[in-house]
Every structure is written in structure tokens, then in C-alpha cells.
Amino acid sequence: MNMSKNVIVAGGTGLIGKVLCEQLRAEGHHVRILTRKPTNIEKQQYHWDPKKKEIDPLALVAVDVIINLVGEGIADERWTQSRKEKLISSRTVPALFLLEAAKNQNVQHYISASGINCYGYDQPNREHVETDPYGDDFLSSVVEKWETAANAFQAICKVTTVRIAVVLTKEGGALPKIAAPVKWRLGAALGSGKQHMPWITITDLARLFAHVVKHEVEGPINALANTNTNKEVTKAIAQSLQKPLWLPNVPAFVLKLALGEMASVLLDGLQASNAKIKGTGFQFDDEDIAATLNKLL
């Protein structure tokens, strides 16, 4: 197996994308990036605009692996009807456009980001495995449509959907948002605090994607290092910041008033198994929440 591959990353300039591209290059792969900006061959950046159905014809030439990370942020805005439609179309439209563009190329492997929240929240104590059915809530339906678009690539190549848990990094995403109130001594668990939060560090996630590229792991994969309750995570943040937690839990109704339906992201928990990816020989660097948060915060 030739270890070095030509990989193109859609969403390569985003938070996860940047770390992933570094990881892939460090492992000897040739990395290109799809960007809305004009093509810059020197930087290995190629123009595309899936909405306008534009892509530089050179972008996919001799590409072995496509990694697609694009999609509007789930927790960036309230879930109005138009926002919900955008959350779905921003995932499905680019995937199907890429498939159209890749049809006459010799792509071997399509790897798509996906979400761990695909199983729904009605069995909080079940450790979900990849073969479990999708849930029937909104987020599960987003992931189902996202993965259906990804799986259309099975017509031309291998497909992997990486079901990503909450990504921990101090550069952005969930952690600074969760840590901010704790820093101001206003930290508190949310709702019951018992809801489970599967998580993974950004560096482990980049390593996991690179592992999938190298070992050609197929199908859906739960991408989480561990699962802790909201209360445990809040407590671990407080300890690593050396701040007290003295406030009562934030009541669920307050979050629902503030966030609407999107409150489910914070209030509903689920657990999932990472046995599949571990079974392929992958090992996580960060599995303990307290040690991880000490490192990050």
C-alpha cells in the first residue's frame, strides 16, 4: 500500500480543517484545499463554490481521497425554519456537487464529517454503536440526510462517515463557551447535569481522520475519546481554572427560553462506543477529562 496519498480537503481552512491538513502533511500526504477564494496553485488551494456549481477543473485531478468537512455550525444561530433548511443543505449540496465533479476522476475514498448526535436522545443510558438506527429528532435527521449524501459516493469509491463528538480545543468551538462562565465564577451545570457529553480533542480527531486515510477504514465511525456528564465536565473545567462552582444548576426552562429548540444540544445527552475505531488499531492520546482540560485550559 502506497503510504503517501493525494488528499483534497473541503473545509480545510476551518478550525478542524487546519489541524487536519497539518496532520496529513506531517504523515507525508500531498494535501490540497478547496476554498471559495481564487485558485492559488502555490498554496495548493483550489477554487470551488458548491452553491454556484463551480469548481476548478484541476482540483480533483489525480486525487485519491476527498475529505469533506463543510457544513454550517449547528449551534451558531437559533433554529428557525430557514436556519434548519440551511443546516441540511449546507451539508448535502456540497457533497452531491463533489460527487458530480469526481465522477470521471479516479477517487478511491470519500470521507465525510458527520455527527455523533445521530442516534437521538431517547436512550441516554445506551452506549450506541454504529449499526444503531438514527433517532427521530431534528439533529438526527440532519445527520441522516448528511450521511445519505455521503453514501451516494459508494457508486464510485469507498465511503467513511466520521460521527464527530464535541470537539475540545482552546482555539474555538464548545470549550471556550463552556469555560467562560466558570472563569467569571458563574459556572453551573446545565439542566439535570446528568446528561452525557461524548467528547474528543481536536488533535485526536485530526489523528483519527489521518488513521482512516491510511488504513482505509470504511463505514460510519463514532469519533469520541470518552463520555462524561455535563456536571463532570463543568467540575473539571472549574478545577483546571481553579474557580469555585457555587451556583445551582441552570434550569432547563431558562435554556429553552434563551435558545429555543437548540437547547437540546446542551440538555440532551447520549453515549456512544468507540470500540470500532479502536478495533482498527487507533489509540486516543486524550481520554481523561480532567487531564485533558488541564492541558487545554
Phi and psi in degrees as a GROMACS rama.xvg file:
@    title "Ramachandran Plot"
@    xaxis  label "Phi"
@    yaxis  label "Psi"
@TYPE xy
-67.3342  121.115  ASN-2
-72.4656  -31.2183  MET-3
-90.803  127.663  SER-4
-125.536  156.777  LYS-5
-89.5148  113.794  ASN-6
-117.665  134.001  VAL-7
-115.422  135.011  ILE-8
-115.629  117.776  VAL-9
-87.9437  125.598  ALA-10
89.2906  21.5528  GLY-11
-73.4597  -10.3683  GLY-12
-98.6084  -1.01084  THR-13
-80.2201  -177.654  GLY-14
-55.7986  -53.9109  LEU-15
-73.628  -39.5009  ILE-16
-56.4625  -43.8626  GLY-17
-61.5835  -46.0738  LYS-18
-65.98  -39.4338  VAL-19
-65.1557  -44.9693  LEU-20
-60.7463  -41.0683  CYS-21
-59.4833  -45.2505  GLU-22
-61.9094  -46.1031  GLN-23
-63.3976  -42.2928  LEU-24
-65.1104  -39.4076  ARG-25
-62.157  -28.7689  ALA-26
-91.2256  8.39955  GLU-27
92.3706  9.17095  GLY-28
-85.9684  155.96  HIS-29
-93.2654  117.527  HIS-30
-111.712  130.571  VAL-31
-115.686  160.629  ARG-32
-127.649  137.107  ILE-33
-90.7396  129.654  LEU-34
-140.356  155.573  THR-35
-72.4627  -21.307  ARG-36
-70.6917  165.245  LYS-37
-61.5675  152.979  PRO-38
-57.5686  137.313  THR-39
-134.757  94.2095  ASN-40
-59.2619  -37.3129  ILE-41
-57.5269  -41.4448  GLU-42
-88.7221  2.15168  LYS-43
59.1688  38.6624  GLN-44
-112.946  131.425  GLN-45
-121.814  136.233  TYR-46
-71.6752  138.845  HIS-47
-151.905  156.739  TRP-48
-148.76  94.7361  ASP-49
-59.9852  -31.7677  PRO-50
-63.9331  -41.0983  LYS-51
-89.8258  1.61452  LYS-52
57.5014  45.3695  LYS-53
-113.083  136.891  GLU-54
-153.892  137.637  ILE-55
-60.1988  124.702  ASP-56
-59.3626  -20.8419  PRO-57
-81.4424  -16.5508  LEU-58
-53.9991  -45.8399  ALA-59
-100.224  4.1763  LEU-60
-64.2711  126.001  VAL-61
64.005  19.6085  ALA-62
-80.9986  133.235  VAL-63
-90.7357  -39.5922  ASP-64
-131.674  131.798  VAL-65
-107.889  127.779  ILE-66
-114.079  124.225  ILE-67
-115.81  113.224  ASN-68
-109.135  3.78901  LEU-69
-77.5104  151.693  VAL-70
157.806  137.959  GLY-71
-61.4807  147.206  GLU-72
-64.3928  127.623  GLY-73
-60.5048  -41.2679  ILE-74
-102.291  16.7223  ALA-75
-77.4264  -31.5978  ASP-76
-144.254  161.415  GLU-77
-59.5039  148.247  ARG-78
-84.3882  76.9972  TRP-79
-75.2644  172.073  THR-80
-60.7889  -42.6826  GLN-81
-68.944  -34.036  SER-82
-65.4695  -41.4638  ARG-83
-60.0817  -42.7787  LYS-84
-63.0509  -38.6169  GLU-85
-67.8429  -38.0122  LYS-86
-60.4304  -35.2156  LEU-87
-79.6727  -50.9764  ILE-88
-65.5549  -31.0244  SER-89
-69.184  -11.6422  SER-90
-102.432  -41.5548  ARG-91
-80.6904  -41.6792  THR-92
-60.8734  -49.7096  VAL-93
-61.3818  -37.1349  PRO-94
-63.8629  -47.9874  ALA-95
-69.6698  -31.8479  LEU-96
-67.7398  -41.0786  PHE-97
-61.6638  -39.5724  LEU-98
-61.4352  -44.3603  LEU-99
-58.0096  -44.9603  GLU-100
-70.4866  -27.4844  ALA-101
-92.3193  -6.65399  ALA-102
-53.6968  -39.458  LYS-103
-99.278  11.1355  ASN-104
-100.95  174.874  GLN-105
-104.578  48.4688  ASN-106
-67.7857  134.632  VAL-107
-99.0202  -26.3088  GLN-108
-152.611  128.916  HIS-109
-113.848  123.876  TYR-110
-120.874  120.776  ILE-111
-114.764  140.195  SER-112
-64.3643  153.283  ALA-113
-154.408  -173.856  SER-114
-123.7  140.371  GLY-115
-69.1953  -19.1974  ILE-116
-82.0657  32.2102  ASN-117
-86.7596  -11.0276  CYS-118
-92.946  -5.40262  TYR-119
79.2522  174.669  GLY-120
-116.715  13.4662  TYR-121
-86.8092  -3.45963  ASP-122
-129.881  68.1743  GLN-123
-60.9434  -21.1391  PRO-124
-99.0391  3.0771  ASN-125
-88.8576  133.633  ARG-126
-88.2166  100.021  GLU-127
-68.547  138.831  HIS-128
-110.312  164.939  VAL-129
-59.7068  -23.9933  GLU-130
-85.3087  -5.00787  THR-131
-65.1483  151.795  ASP-132
-72.0356  162.725  PRO-133
-67.8491  152.039  TYR-134
-76.9405  -178.287  GLY-135
-115.426  17.2068  ASP-136
-91.1122  177.714  ASP-137
-61.9272  -48.3916  PHE-138
-61.4816  -39.0576  LEU-139
-60.56  -38.8655  SER-140
-69.0424  -34.1238  SER-141
-59.6849  -49.4504  VAL-142
-65.5008  -39.0722  VAL-143
-60.8609  -45.4821  GLU-144
-67.7077  -38.4688  LYS-145
-60.3253  -48.1747  TRP-146
-72.7444  -30.9859  GLU-147
-63.1824  -42.4407  THR-148
-63.1254  -42.7091  ALA-149
-62.3792  -42.988  ALA-150
-69.5613  -13.3164  ASN-151
-61.8962  -23.9562  ALA-152
-66.337  -15.0337  PHE-153
-59.7554  -18.3778  GLN-154
-65.1129  -25.4197  ALA-155
-123.733  -17.7907  ILE-156
-162.789  -179.588  CYS-157
-68.6945  150.366  LYS-158
-131.792  137.427  VAL-159
-130.713  134.912  THR-160
-116.501  118.893  THR-161
-95.7455  104.93  VAL-162
-81.7113  96.9482  ARG-163
-83.0608  132.766  ILE-164
-82.312  -172.359  ALA-165
-61.8199  124.191  VAL-166
-92.4429  122.236  VAL-167
-97.9563  121.056  LEU-168
-156.666  146.606  THR-169
-78.6195  -9.19755  LYS-170
-76.2459  -17.6149  GLU-171
166.045  -161.359  GLY-172
72.7031  -146.099  GLY-173
-75.7266  -37.2761  ALA-174
-59.4928  -50.9674  LEU-175
-58.4296  -33.6597  PRO-176
-68.0036  -41.1593  LYS-177
-72.381  -34.557  ILE-178
-77.7983  -28.3813  ALA-179
-53.3046  -52.4771  ALA-180
-63.1171  -31.1325  PRO-181
-65.0184  -40.8937  VAL-182
-58.5084  -36.9704  LYS-183
-87.2609  13.5406  TRP-184
62.3005  27.906  ARG-185
-117.593  19.118  LEU-186
-71.5041  143.824  GLY-187
-159.498  151.202  ALA-188
-65.8804  157.516  ALA-189
-105.884  134.483  LEU-190
60.204  -131.288  GLY-191
-74.197  -21.6902  SER-192
78.8387  -7.37419  GLY-193
-90.6996  -7.40331  LYS-194
-67.6606  137.702  GLN-195
-82.7718  139.981  HIS-196
-123.331  106.096  MET-197
-72.9474  141.624  PRO-198
-144.181  162.076  TRP-199
-153.323  144.156  ILE-200
-79.6504  155.996  THR-201
-63.1348  -33.2751  ILE-202
-70.5628  -40.5685  THR-203
-64.5614  -37.4563  ASP-204
-64.6458  -43.7682  LEU-205
-61.8682  -41.1533  ALA-206
-64.8682  -36.9588  ARG-207
-65.8238  -44.919  LEU-208
-58.9906  -44.5244  PHE-209
-63.6255  -35.1878  ALA-210
-64.3502  -41.7505  HIS-211
-62.9448  -41.1402  VAL-212
-61.6218  -49.4648  VAL-213
-66.3808  -45.6112  LYS-214
-97.5887  2.5758  HIS-215
51.6594  46.2316  GLU-216
-69.9219  134.528  VAL-217
-113.877  164.868  GLU-218
83.1403  -173.894  GLY-219
-73.128  145.82  PRO-220
-136.351  126.96  ILE-221
-75.8561  118.386  ASN-222
-105.061  82.9257  ALA-223
-143.764  144.981  LEU-224
-88.819  -36.3072  ALA-225
-163.849  173.056  ASN-226
-132.106  130.477  THR-227
-131.51  158.811  ASN-228
-76.6403  160.688  THR-229
-55.7142  -39.3114  ASN-230
-64.0557  -44.3318  LYS-231
-63.2429  -40.6402  GLU-232
-66.1367  -46.1764  VAL-233
-59.6015  -43.2576  THR-234
-63.7892  -43.4132  LYS-235
-65.3308  -36.2448  ALA-236
-64.3434  -45.6757  ILE-237
-59.9981  -42.2102  ALA-238
-65.8406  -42.8559  GLN-239
-70.4176  -25.5938  SER-240
-92.8184  -3.85221  LEU-241
54.6764  48.0373  GLN-242
-118.923  147.68  LYS-243
-77.8377  153.399  PRO-244
-114.261  105.068  LEU-245
-120.867  -10.6178  TRP-246
-81.9286  151.704  LEU-247
-69.5361  164.175  PRO-248
-56.1145  145.883  ASN-249
-73.7345  119.696  VAL-250
-62.7918  146.438  PRO-251
-56.9258  -39.8122  ALA-252
-64.9661  -30.4707  PHE-253
-64.9523  -44.5677  VAL-254
-65.3606  -37.8333  LEU-255
-67.0642  -37.1368  LYS-256
-64.7737  -42.3996  LEU-257
-73.3838  -38.9593  ALA-258
-113.637  -10.0615  LEU-259
67.8668  -145.159  GLY-260
-60.9887  -26.7803  GLU-261
-63.7798  -15.8411  MET-262
-57.4925  -23.8411  ALA-263
-58.0092  -29.0815  SER-264
-58.1128  -36.6048  VAL-265
-94.1267  -30.3267  LEU-266
-93.6608  -25.8453  LEU-267
-102.715  132.886  ASP-268
-114.88  161.411  GLY-269
-151.035  161.636  LEU-270
-120.961  152.454  GLN-271
-147.262  154.75  ALA-272
-94.5688  140.177  SER-273
-106.038  20.7013  ASN-274
-62.8546  -32.8657  ALA-275
-63.3224  -50.8456  LYS-276
-69.1793  -36.7682  ILE-277
-63.6521  -33.7067  LYS-278
-65.4228  -16.0033  GLY-279
-93.6443  4.97875  THR-280
98.7503  4.75193  GLY-281
-81.1239  137.987  PHE-282
-123.285  136.57  GLN-283
-82.9931  141.607  PHE-284
-82.3462  -33.5824  ASP-285
-119.281  107.767  ASP-286
-123.688  -14.4037  GLU-287
-103.132  123.173  ASP-288
-63.1013  -41.202  ILE-289
-65.3318  -47.6635  ALA-290
-63.6047  -39.7332  ALA-291
-63.9992  -45.4137  THR-292
-69.856  -34.077  LEU-293
-59.9321  -41.3153  ASN-294
-66.2538  -42.1959  LYS-295
-81.6979  -32.7523  LEU-296
